Each structure stands twice: as C-alpha cells, then as structure tokens.
Amino acid sequence: MTAEQERLEKNAGKEVPLEEWGPYLSERQWGTVREDYSENGDAWNYFPHDHARSRVYRWGEDGLAGISDYRQQLCFAVALWNGKDPILKERLFGLTNNEGNHGEDVKELYYYLDNLPSHYYMKYLYKYPQQAFPYEDLVSTNKHRNKFEEEYELLDTGIFDQDAYFDVSVTYAKQNSEDISICIEVANKGKNAATITVLPTLWFFNKWQYGQMQQKPQLQRINEQTVKAIHEDLGTYYYYVQQPQAIFFTENETNTERLFGRPNPSPFVKDAFHDAVIDGKNRELLAQQPTGTKCAAVYELTIAPGASQLIYARITSHQTETPFDERLPQLFAARQQEADDFYRSVFPAQTDPSLAALQRKAFASLLWSKQYYHYDIEDWLASSDGVSPAAAARQQGRNAGWKNIKNADVILMPDKWEYPWYAAWDLAFHCIPMAIIDPQFAKHQLILLTREWYMNPNGQMPAYEWNFSDVNPPVQAFAALQVYQIEKQRTGKGDITFLKKIFQKLVVNFTWWVNRKDLNGNNIFSGGFLGLDNIGVFNRSSQLPDEVELEQTDATAWMAMYALHLFDMAVEIATEDLAFEDMVTKFYEHFILIADAANHLGLWDEGDRFFYDVLSLYGKAPVPLKIRSAVGLVPLFAVSILTKEQCSRLPGFEKRRNWFNHYEETIHHYKAYAERKDPDTLLFSLVDTDKLTALLSKLLDESEFLSPGGVRALSQYYKDHPYRISIEGNDYEVSYDPGDSTSGLFGGNSNWRGPVWMPVNYLLVKSIEKYGAFYGNDLRVEFPQRSGNFMNLEAVAAQLRQRLIRIFTKDANGKRPVHGRHSWFYERPGNEELVLFYEYFHGDDSHGVGASHQTGWTALIADMLSESSILDP
C-alpha cells in the first residue's frame, strides 16, 4: 500500500472523506448567481471583473493557484505584477457571456500539472506575459467578431510569440493535514532580463460583515517573516515567508470610494496592494501596519533570461523556529515520489508511459476542480449584500422554489472559471474517474446531491445555480453503478451500503420524473433542456403554446436508461438482501413499458431508421422533428445484461417476469429483451438487433456521426443540407457546426450542434461494449461504413475509445489535435507535455472548443485510458 493509499484509507473513516486543506478556492467568484443581488438577475454585470479586486464577496472567494481550508475561512493564493499592467494579477481574467462572440470565455494560460486525492502534493502552472496584459484588446476584438468567426484567444494576440513571458509554478507539499509548504518558482522564458513582483497572499473570507461570526478574525505581524492567523472556528495558524522585501497588511473590506464614491473608513481596503505596488500609494503604511485580515509578502525580482528564482512559504497550525530548514527540498521530493508511486499503482508501469502521463494529467485536473461552494437560497433571497437593498421582486425571482438549498460543501466543479458551480449531471460524470483514485470521495459526492439540503422535497435534483429547476439527464444511477463497479474491481468488494443509500434517494427522483415529465401518462417523456439544448430546432426549455406538446426521444430514452440502471442496482442489492427483490420487479416493469412506448408511439421513424423528437399539435397529425442528432442516439444507452444465474437467485422476480412478459406480448409487439443460450444471458435493451444495426450504420459513418476524434453530436450531413421546418407559421433551421456555435439559441457557449462531446461518447462506448459482450461474433458491423472492414461490437467500442484518446496524444508530427491552430506554442521547448481538457472537441479536426478546463466530465478520458486497447478488427 502506498503512502497516499494509507492517507485515503484514513480519510475514508471520516464523515466527510476530505482533507482539511486543498485546492478548494474558486478561480471565479465574480459574475456568479450567488453574488448577484440585482433585481433583473444580470449576474455578469452586477458583479464584474473590474469590481472583483475592490469588492468583498458574499458567498466565497477566488484566487490564482490558490488553496483554502474546506470551509474557506482562510485562503492563500499568488498575486503577480509584471511592471506594466494596470492591476495586479490576483485572479484569472475572461470575457462575460455578453462580451464573447461565443459566450463566456477565460482568456488565460494555466495548467493543472499534478495533484493527489489528499492534496499532499499539488502543482499548478501559470504563464504570465512580460508585456502589458491585453485586457482591452481581448474585449474589443471579441466584441467585434460574429458567431461565424473563431474566438480571439490570448495566444492570438501575439503577446507570446517571442516567448517574453514568465512560467510561474506553484507547488504544494504537506507535512501533515495542517502543515503546508509552498514553493513558487518564477522562470523567465524570454530572451532578456525581466522584472516581476510576486505577492504570496493570505486572507480571511469576510464573514464578519454579515453577522456570521462573533469575533472578527485577525492576522498579526510577529516579525518580518511570520504572521499569526487567529480564527474562532479554524483556530490558530502561522504563515511563514522567506525573506521578503516587506509584508503588507490590509483589510478584506470593500473599497467603497473607488466603486461607489463613498469615503472609506480607512485606507486599509481589499485592493490596497494594487495601489501600493503599482503607484507606491500607502506603501509604507501597509508595510508598517501590524494587523489586518489580508496580508501579502512582497518579492520584487529581476530574473535573467532562461533563469528562475524560488520563493518558499508555509502555512501551519504549529509554531516553529525553523520553518525553512535543509529538509524542505526533501519534503517536496518525497511528496512527488509518493505521487509517482500512487499513480503507478493506478496505471500499471508496463503500459505506454505517454498514456500514463496523460491519465495523470486528467486526474490532476479533476482534483484541482474541487471547490468550496456556499449558497443558502433562503438567506440569499431575503438578504442584502450591503450594496443593493433586499428587493421584494427577488423573492419571486430566480430559484425562489428552492429554499431548501443550503449548500456549504467542497464539490467537484465542471470548470472553476467558466462553470464554478455544480451541475447535477456533470457531477455524476466527474465521480466516475474520481472513483479510480478516491472512491470514498466519489461516493460521498453522489450521495451529497440527494441530501435534503440539495434535492428538492418534491424529488427533483438541482440542476445548476442559474436555474435549479432546469432538467438535467438523470444519469446518477448510471454513475453510481460505475463507481460501485470500479471500486469492486479494484478492491474485490462492492459497497452495498452505498448502493442502498443512493438507491433509496434515486427512487424518489425517478418518481418525480414519472409524475412531472410524462405529460400524457403514456411513458413518453419530456424535460426540455436535458443538456442537449442547441441540437433542437428551438429552445426545448421554452414554454410551448397550450395546444403544442413536445415528446422527446432523449427524455424517454434517459428514463428507460434510468429504470434499467435502478433495476441493475436492485438486482445487485437483492442478491444480498431479498427485501429489495420487489424493486427489481418494479423497475423491470417500468423499463418494459417505456421501451414499448418508445418503439410504438411515434419516436422511431421506420423510413429513416432513426429516432426523432415529435411535436404534437392539437387537432393535427404529429410532426417528427427529423434531425439526426445525439438525441436519436440516446436510446442506445438503455442496455443491460442479466445472467440466468442471477435470475435463479431472485425467484419472485423471475416468476413475475415470466407472467409480465407473456401478458405484454399478448398486447404489444416489442420484446424488450433478447436471450442467448450459450452463455445463458438476457439482454435488456431499448433497441432490438434491427434498430441497433440501423443506428450503428449512421453512428459509424464518417459522413454522418463518426469523426476522427469520436462521435459528433449532430450529423455532418447538415453541413451542406441544413434542416428546415415551418411550425405554426414560424420557420426554423438547424445546420452542422463542428466547433463554436453559430446559434445563440440557449445562450453562453453552449454548443451541441456538431462537436465531439465526451459524456455522450463515454456512454456510447460503455453501451456498445455491453452489446458486444452479449452478441459476440454473432453481430459484426462495418467500421467505418463503406470501408469493407467488419468487426464485432467490442472491437467497435475499442476503436471509438482510441479515437477519443487520439484527441490528446501526439501524432507523427508531434502535434496533439486538441491544440488545433495553437499547436505552434505547444511544440516549443518546455510546453510539449502541456494538455488542456476542453468542454468539447471540433467535429472535423478534434481541436478543443468551449470551456478550456472542463476537467470534470472530460476527465472521463482517464477511465477510457484505464481500459484502452486497440483490438484487431
């Protein structure tokens, strides 16, 4: 057992399997719903980036390469100044939803290099230009680009062309859970000597102004290298820094004079360090101030070309006379070695080292995406942030029906800048790769979302803070089974208690779906958004006229999949506890009824051999929305295998199944299962063999869904043949967008109209593997279509897996497809191993699109790599 595994085993015994300190600090708190106290719900403009350095947050903090305790009471991050910028670089910059030609977009270069689940070792890299950061250029140029043009990125500005930048690496190594050493290395990548000011910053989250503390915390200067931090809940910590030019102190309080024209009670405001470093204002005053709630050591460095300098700091709950002795480098080396040992145990040494390194980067990115998330809806609706008064209009505004939401937890985020809030189905996908390295935390995260302070009393899962009532696909049962199986395979024992806990809560959520989203009681479901917003001809979350109903293939298929995975969970539990046998029957029958409806109530188009959404117009014939998209592929996900031996251990279910099947087959025509005698297995599927091969013929066609980097979300056919339809006098059109969306249909940078999307591909691979395990060599298909190469479905899944992996691996020319037009930068010395895990990938050339650090669901590639192999067709 490695040292890291021993730490994780110890944490597994905690109520919350979490370390006291970790990368829990957000990378963007401004522009979030939590900080929005406007009457019109304009979060981006109510608290913009320009306010962030001067204005106190209400619900959290943010910073650059930062950490905090798990309640975010005390925070640490790095601030930088290159001598030319108008502000300190304290946080990452990006465009708001309205500024970007494709929505919100971070405009920085930063990389999560390494991390352990316990965070005893972490490494982060930020690339900081030596010339003035092009804030205005990025805003102005993107503003003048339309939706048909690419986003204007930091690498497009020319500021990195001559390598005139600093590599700022921040590495954390723990001595124990409450003793963290920090190494900041600043390397000059340019050809000339360059100056930089580095400010390792420690501060308290301001909770005192909202009456949440009895006593205001305090940072006290002990000497020119030591600060004492006193907090009523956290206790006492010591912050040691190594020979700075000065230590500045100020208060984490809003600069009301700068923002609102009201005099400040004192010069000790949140952004005081900006004026002191850049303009010299109050520099001596800050350097002599003995106390505060925010402090920073100041290092003014001149670094020769190609050289680097180290800065050490330490945060510890124990006072020491020798914070930086000769053992310090040994600590960092030892923790890095422990990380090497741990990941070797995860990914066997005999595998391709480049793939092992890629998987480790995916895990590092996933782990860096942990964030403390605090949001109390009831308090938020009724209170003021001290800037805007409490408004009656807000009581009926955004999320007013979710007063049960009282979140204050560390959660895996989709992207700590672009999506620094949890999303129900994103989180489910995040937990799958997390289970490979920290199954206890993965299980905790899945259960957390079903707790009373998250799940609505009516049974709905909270979607995300912009609208908790939006409906995400119900993938939690699938994720729970994946997490359960991963842990069982790695340890030899499945956690039945976990399955029981989450099963009971998911039954409540399933019931909400049945009661709220089956409009006609016919087992055909709706749901609106369902994460596939831009695939539709119109916004499926919009309110339709009373005489119009949208019956959704994907909603129906998601529910079939949900029923089948609850069935699988019940089977697993019932083999140890027969009290759950009736639940096996319950979800089997749900699945059969949904499967029958999906196949016989108009969603399947026999002429096109594809599934479509159907628009029902009162008094008129139903109108199928004939768009070949991921919506029509979701039925493939509803698949499961049951052995006859499992059935024999559930006699009550087997008796009921035989009766139910006989009864159903006398009324309906669809048989939702197939069986093989050798071996004795049953396949439960929403599609029979005929429909399966029909769907695969399009999925594996490179002129339709199959791309070099996986399966597209929309058929490429619509590139030259846009889909057009007129409904009730309104004209609609859908065309193929392989990259950034040309439609503002749903807002933001949402785009599912063509790019390769990792969650859909992951589900496809897993599903096709199940079909392959059942059919074996009895079913072979052409891969790709018209190639003359026929293979079984397990080989097809392996080939799809490899296409996804190739997005991130070097080709014969040393280029990674993910980098696209910016490959030149990643071929330069020192950058060759840097990889970003984007939100989705271009449907034609596989370069990264959307959020650049969507390291939640795109970290699914780590699980793909665990089983990657190329099978001989």
HUKA-V153806 format. One record per residue. SS is DSSP state (alpha for helix, beta for strand, coil for the rest). PSI is psi in whole degrees, 0 to 359 (none if undefined). BURIAL is I if it has 9 or more other C-alpha atoms within 8 Angstrom, else O. Layout:
SS&PSI&BURIAL ; SS&PSI&BURIAL
This chain:
coil&131&O ; coil&165&O ; alpha&322&O ; alpha&320&I ; alpha&324&I ; alpha&320&I ; alpha&319&I ; alpha&324&I ; alpha&323&O ; alpha&317&O ; alpha&332&I ; coil&338&I ; coil&353&O ; coil&158&O ; coil&319&O ; coil&113&O ; coil&73&I ; coil&147&O ; coil&151&I ; coil&319&O ; beta&142&I ; beta&188&I ; coil&46&I ; coil&0&I ; coil&131&I ; beta&160&I ; coil&354&I ; coil&114&I ; coil&333&I ; coil&153&I ; coil&16&I ; coil&160&I ; alpha&322&I ; alpha&325&I ; alpha&6&I ; coil&110&I ; coil&26&I ; coil&163&I ; coil&338&O ; coil&3&O ; coil&27&I ; coil&79&O ; alpha&320&I ; alpha&318&I ; alpha&339&O ; alpha&320&I ; coil&82&I ; coil&172&I ; alpha&323&I ; alpha&336&O ; alpha&339&I ; alpha&323&I ; coil&340&I ; coil&346&I ; coil&135&I ; coil&137&I ; coil&156&I ; coil&326&I ; coil&1&I ; coil&186&I ; coil&167&I ; beta&165&I ; coil&177&I ; coil&120&I ; coil&38&I ; coil&170&I ; beta&166&I ; beta&170&I ; beta&168&I ; coil&355&I ; coil&7&I ; coil&49&I ; coil&322&I ; beta&129&I ; beta&150&I ; beta&138&I ; beta&173&I ; beta&135&I ; beta&149&I ; beta&154&I ; beta&127&I ; coil&9&I ; coil&357&O ; coil&337&I ; coil&152&I ; coil&344&O ; coil&162&O ; coil&150&I ; beta&88&O ; coil&337&I ; coil&164&I ; coil&140&I ; coil&148&O ; beta&174&I ; beta&145&I ; coil&173&I ; coil&323&I ; coil&341&O ; coil&327&I ; coil&145&I ; coil&348&I ; coil&34&I ; coil&192&I ; coil&147&I ; beta&122&I ; beta&139&I ; coil&64&I ; coil&165&I ; coil&109&O ; beta&152&O ; beta&137&I ; beta&102&I ; beta&322&I ; beta&157&I ; beta&150&I ; coil&152&I ; coil&328&I ; coil&351&I ; coil&25&I ; coil&344&I ; beta&127&I ; beta&147&I ; beta&137&I ; beta&142&I ; beta&129&I ; beta&134&I ; beta&115&I ; beta&119&I ; beta&148&I ; coil&341&I ; coil&170&I ; coil&132&O ; coil&132&O ; coil&58&O ; alpha&307&O ; alpha&321&O ; alpha&317&O ; alpha&318&I ; alpha&311&I ; alpha&313&O ; alpha&317&I ; alpha&324&I ; alpha&325&I ; coil&2&O ; coil&147&I ; coil&180&O ; coil&347&I ; coil&356&O ; coil&156&O ; coil&158&O ; coil&146&I ; coil&110&I ; coil&168&O ; alpha&322&I ; alpha&345&I ; alpha&347&O ; coil&345&I ; coil&357&O ; coil&342&I ; coil&4&I ; coil&322&O ; coil&16&O ; coil&27&O ; coil&78&I ; beta&166&I ; beta&139&I ; beta&114&I ; beta&107&I ; beta&130&I ; beta&118&I ; beta&134&I ; beta&136&I ; beta&125&I ; beta&140&I ; beta&320&I ; beta&187&O ; coil&339&I ; coil&29&I ; beta&103&I ; beta&121&I ; beta&146&I ; beta&131&I ; beta&119&I ; beta&116&I ; beta&125&I ; beta&116&I ; beta&132&I ; beta&110&I ; coil&356&I ; coil&182&I ; coil&356&O ; coil&155&O ; coil&145&I ; beta&149&I ; beta&150&I ; beta&142&I ; beta&128&I ; beta&130&I ; beta&90&I ; beta&119&I ; beta&136&I ; beta&135&I ; beta&161&I ; beta&137&I ; coil&127&I ; coil&94&I ; coil&346&I ; alpha&331&I ; alpha&345&O ; alpha&15&O ; coil&23&O ; coil&1&O ; coil&145&O ; coil&326&O ; coil&131&O ; coil&132&O ; coil&169&I ; beta&140&I ; beta&127&I ; beta&132&I ; beta&122&I ; beta&312&O ; beta&191&O ; coil&3&I ; coil&5&I ; beta&135&I ; beta&136&I ; beta&130&I ; beta&122&I ; beta&125&I ; beta&136&I ; coil&332&O ; coil&317&O ; coil&332&O ; beta&207&O ; beta&134&I ; beta&160&I ; beta&135&I ; beta&113&I ; beta&137&I ; beta&155&I ; coil&101&I ; coil&64&O ; coil&167&I ; coil&329&O ; beta&165&I ; beta&119&I ; beta&144&I ; beta&141&I ; beta&188&I ; coil&145&I ; coil&71&I ; coil&149&I ; coil&137&I ; coil&86&I ; alpha&333&I ; alpha&314&I ; alpha&317&O ; alpha&323&I ; alpha&3&O ; coil&17&O ; coil&135&O ; coil&143&O ; coil&144&I ; coil&331&O ; coil&167&O ; coil&355&O ; coil&83&I ; coil&171&I ; coil&320&I ; coil&20&I ; alpha&329&I ; alpha&332&I ; alpha&308&I ; alpha&321&I ; alpha&316&I ; alpha&317&I ; alpha&318&I ; coil&354&O ; coil&8&O ; coil&127&O ; coil&24&I ; alpha&311&I ; alpha&324&O ; alpha&315&O ; alpha&323&I ; alpha&336&I ; alpha&349&O ; coil&129&I ; coil&339&O ; beta&171&I ; beta&189&I ; coil&5&I ; beta&133&I ; beta&157&I ; beta&133&I ; beta&144&I ; beta&124&I ; beta&115&I ; beta&110&I ; beta&145&O ; beta&121&O ; beta&129&I ; coil&157&I ; coil&132&I ; coil&357&I ; coil&172&I ; beta&160&I ; beta&148&O ; beta&142&O ; beta&129&O ; beta&145&I ; beta&168&I ; beta&137&I ; beta&119&I ; beta&149&I ; coil&358&I ; coil&129&O ; coil&141&O ; coil&150&O ; coil&341&O ; coil&74&O ; coil&336&O ; coil&77&O ; coil&188&O ; coil&348&O ; coil&352&O ; alpha&310&O ; alpha&328&O ; alpha&325&O ; alpha&313&I ; alpha&320&I ; alpha&320&O ; alpha&318&O ; alpha&324&I ; alpha&322&I ; alpha&322&O ; alpha&324&I ; alpha&318&I ; alpha&315&O ; alpha&318&I ; alpha&313&I ; alpha&336&I ; alpha&326&I ; alpha&334&O ; alpha&318&O ; coil&106&I ; coil&145&O ; coil&334&O ; coil&351&O ; coil&169&O ; coil&120&O ; alpha&326&O ; alpha&325&O ; alpha&323&I ; alpha&319&I ; alpha&321&O ; alpha&315&I ; alpha&319&I ; alpha&322&I ; alpha&321&I ; alpha&318&I ; alpha&318&I ; alpha&316&I ; alpha&320&I ; alpha&316&I ; alpha&324&I ; alpha&343&I ; coil&2&I ; beta&137&I ; beta&139&I ; beta&129&I ; beta&118&I ; beta&124&I ; beta&114&I ; beta&103&I ; alpha&315&I ; alpha&316&I ; alpha&316&O ; alpha&318&I ; alpha&324&I ; alpha&345&I ; coil&178&O ; coil&155&I ; coil&7&I ; coil&354&O ; coil&310&O ; coil&138&O ; coil&157&O ; coil&130&I ; coil&135&O ; alpha&328&O ; alpha&330&O ; alpha&337&I ; alpha&333&I ; alpha&13&O ; coil&214&O ; coil&130&O ; coil&21&I ; coil&337&I ; coil&12&O ; coil&44&I ; coil&350&I ; coil&343&I ; coil&112&I ; beta&77&I ; beta&135&I ; beta&70&I ; beta&161&I ; beta&124&I ; beta&148&I ; beta&119&I ; coil&153&I ; coil&314&I ; beta&121&I ; coil&357&I ; coil&303&I ; coil&330&I ; beta&66&I ; coil&48&I ; coil&149&I ; coil&155&I ; coil&138&I ; alpha&312&I ; alpha&332&I ; alpha&311&I ; alpha&323&I ; alpha&316&I ; alpha&324&I ; alpha&325&I ; alpha&340&I ; alpha&304&I ; alpha&329&I ; alpha&326&I ; alpha&336&I ; alpha&326&I ; alpha&334&O ; coil&76&I ; alpha&328&I ; alpha&318&I ; alpha&323&I ; alpha&314&I ; alpha&319&I ; alpha&318&I ; alpha&319&I ; alpha&317&I ; alpha&325&I ; alpha&317&O ; coil&344&I ; coil&0&I ; coil&164&O ; coil&334&O ; coil&9&I ; coil&294&I ; coil&135&I ; coil&146&I ; coil&336&O ; coil&355&O ; coil&355&I ; coil&141&I ; coil&142&I ; coil&130&I ; coil&292&I ; coil&162&I ; coil&336&I ; coil&331&O ; coil&93&I ; coil&339&I ; coil&352&O ; coil&158&I ; coil&117&I ; coil&152&I ; coil&138&I ; coil&80&I ; coil&8&I ; alpha&323&I ; alpha&319&I ; alpha&312&I ; alpha&319&I ; alpha&319&I ; alpha&319&I ; alpha&314&I ; alpha&316&I ; alpha&312&I ; alpha&322&I ; alpha&313&I ; alpha&320&I ; alpha&319&I ; alpha&325&O ; alpha&331&O ; alpha&344&O ; coil&2&O ; coil&130&O ; coil&147&I ; coil&87&I ; alpha&326&O ; alpha&317&O ; alpha&314&O ; alpha&318&I ; alpha&316&I ; alpha&309&I ; alpha&329&I ; alpha&314&I ; alpha&321&O ; alpha&324&I ; alpha&331&I ; alpha&321&I ; alpha&316&I ; alpha&320&I ; alpha&319&I ; alpha&322&I ; alpha&315&I ; alpha&312&I ; alpha&320&O ; alpha&330&O ; alpha&334&O ; coil&4&I ; coil&87&I ; coil&322&I ; coil&6&O ; coil&28&O ; coil&14&O ; coil&20&I ; coil&126&I ; coil&158&I ; coil&190&I ; coil&344&I ; coil&242&I ; coil&293&I ; coil&26&I ; coil&352&O ; coil&44&I ; alpha&311&I ; alpha&0&I ; alpha&327&I ; coil&166&I ; coil&341&O ; coil&168&O ; coil&111&I ; coil&351&O ; coil&354&I ; coil&155&O ; coil&120&O ; coil&155&O ; coil&156&O ; coil&329&O ; coil&7&O ; beta&134&I ; beta&140&I ; beta&118&I ; beta&120&I ; coil&128&I ; alpha&315&I ; alpha&318&I ; alpha&317&I ; alpha&317&I ; alpha&321&I ; alpha&321&I ; alpha&325&I ; alpha&317&I ; alpha&317&I ; alpha&311&I ; alpha&319&I ; alpha&323&I ; alpha&328&I ; alpha&325&I ; alpha&312&I ; alpha&317&I ; alpha&317&I ; alpha&321&I ; alpha&313&I ; alpha&317&O ; alpha&318&I ; alpha&336&I ; coil&340&I ; coil&338&O ; coil&99&O ; alpha&349&I ; alpha&341&O ; alpha&2&I ; alpha&323&I ; alpha&331&I ; alpha&331&I ; alpha&311&I ; alpha&316&I ; alpha&310&I ; alpha&337&I ; alpha&313&I ; alpha&322&I ; alpha&313&I ; alpha&315&I ; alpha&317&I ; alpha&318&I ; alpha&319&I ; alpha&319&I ; alpha&317&I ; alpha&317&I ; alpha&330&I ; alpha&344&I ; alpha&3&I ; coil&28&O ; coil&354&O ; coil&328&I ; beta&128&I ; beta&108&I ; coil&328&O ; coil&316&O ; coil&345&O ; coil&50&I ; beta&158&I ; beta&139&I ; coil&156&I ; beta&156&I ; beta&131&I ; beta&119&I ; beta&119&I ; beta&129&I ; coil&126&O ; coil&4&O ; coil&164&O ; coil&144&O ; coil&146&O ; beta&109&O ; beta&134&I ; beta&93&O ; coil&74&O ; coil&120&O ; coil&102&I ; beta&180&I ; alpha&336&I ; alpha&316&I ; alpha&353&I ; coil&341&I ; alpha&327&I ; alpha&336&I ; alpha&337&I ; alpha&338&I ; coil&84&I ; beta&141&I ; beta&154&I ; beta&133&I ; beta&134&I ; beta&154&I ; alpha&330&I ; alpha&321&O ; alpha&318&I ; alpha&321&I ; alpha&337&O ; coil&358&O ; coil&70&I ; alpha&324&O ; alpha&316&O ; alpha&317&I ; alpha&321&I ; alpha&314&O ; alpha&321&I ; alpha&315&I ; alpha&318&O ; alpha&314&O ; alpha&318&I ; alpha&316&O ; alpha&317&O ; alpha&313&O ; alpha&319&O ; alpha&343&I ; alpha&345&O ; alpha&316&O ; coil&177&O ; coil&342&O ; coil&127&I ; coil&110&O ; coil&17&I ; beta&157&I ; beta&156&I ; beta&149&O ; beta&141&I ; coil&335&O ; coil&97&O ; coil&173&O ; coil&89&I ; beta&153&I ; beta&137&I ; beta&120&I ; beta&126&I ; beta&147&I ; coil&341&I ; coil&140&I ; coil&182&I ; alpha&321&O ; alpha&312&O ; alpha&324&I ; alpha&310&I ; alpha&327&I ; alpha&315&I ; alpha&319&I ; alpha&329&I ; alpha&329&I ; alpha&321&I ; alpha&325&I ; coil&18&I ; coil&120&I ; coil&346&I ; coil&359&O ; coil&267&I ; coil&329&I ; beta&122&I ; beta&171&I ; coil&336&I ; coil&24&I ; beta&204&I ; beta&127&I ; beta&159&I ; coil&343&I ; beta&144&I ; coil&137&I ; alpha&347&I ; alpha&326&I ; alpha&1&I ; alpha&316&I ; coil&351&O ; coil&73&O ; coil&144&I ; beta&128&I ; beta&143&O ; beta&147&O ; beta&126&O ; beta&118&O ; coil&41&O ; coil&357&O ; beta&135&O ; beta&137&O ; beta&153&I ; beta&142&I ; beta&128&I ; coil&166&I ; coil&122&I ; coil&109&I ; coil&340&I ; coil&237&I ; coil&144&I ; coil&139&I ; coil&6&O ; coil&137&O ; coil&27&O ; coil&312&O ; coil&357&O ; coil&170&O ; coil&203&I ; coil&25&I ; coil&133&I ; coil&109&I ; coil&24&I ; coil&16&I ; coil&326&I ; coil&162&I ; beta&129&I ; coil&120&I ; alpha&316&I ; alpha&316&I ; alpha&318&O ; alpha&321&I ; alpha&314&I ; alpha&322&I ; alpha&314&I ; alpha&313&I ; alpha&321&I ; alpha&314&I ; alpha&326&I ; alpha&319&I ; alpha&316&I ; alpha&319&I ; alpha&321&I ; alpha&328&I ; alpha&310&I ; alpha&333&I ; alpha&220&I ; alpha&2&O ; alpha&340&O ; coil&114&I ; beta&139&I ; beta&164&I ; beta&128&I ; coil&119&I ; coil&174&I ; coil&142&I ; coil&15&O ; coil&341&O ; coil&359&O ; coil&117&O ; beta&139&I ; beta&161&I ; beta&171&I ; alpha&334&I ; alpha&322&I ; alpha&323&I ; alpha&314&I ; alpha&319&I ; alpha&321&I ; alpha&321&I ; alpha&319&I ; alpha&315&I ; alpha&325&I ; alpha&322&I ; alpha&317&I ; alpha&323&I ; alpha&343&I ; coil&324&I ; coil&352&I ; coil&157&I ; beta&140&I ; coil&190&O ; coil&338&O ; coil&8&O ; coil&12&O ; coil&143&I ; beta&126&I ; alpha&328&I ; alpha&332&I ; alpha&340&I ; alpha&228&I ; alpha&350&O ; alpha&16&O ; alpha&329&I ; alpha&322&O ; alpha&324&O ; alpha&4&I ; coil&354&I ; coil&150&O ; coil&130&O ; coil&344&O ; coil&357&I ; coil&332&O ; coil&9&O ; coil&134&O ; coil&139&I ; coil&147&O ; coil&94&I ; coil&172&I ; coil&318&I ; beta&180&I ; beta&141&I ; coil&132&I ; coil&348&I ; coil&317&O ; coil&0&I ; coil&9&I ; coil&156&I ; beta&140&I ; beta&155&I ; coil&208&I ; coil&128&I ; coil&343&I ; coil&43&I ; coil&63&I ; coil&13&I ; coil&284&I ; alpha&333&I ; alpha&342&I ; alpha&354&I ; alpha&338&I ; alpha&334&I ; alpha&321&I ; alpha&322&I ; alpha&318&I ; alpha&332&I ; alpha&332&O ; coil&14&O ; coil&137&I ; coil&148&O ; coil&116&O ; coil&144&O ; coil&120&O ; coil&none&O
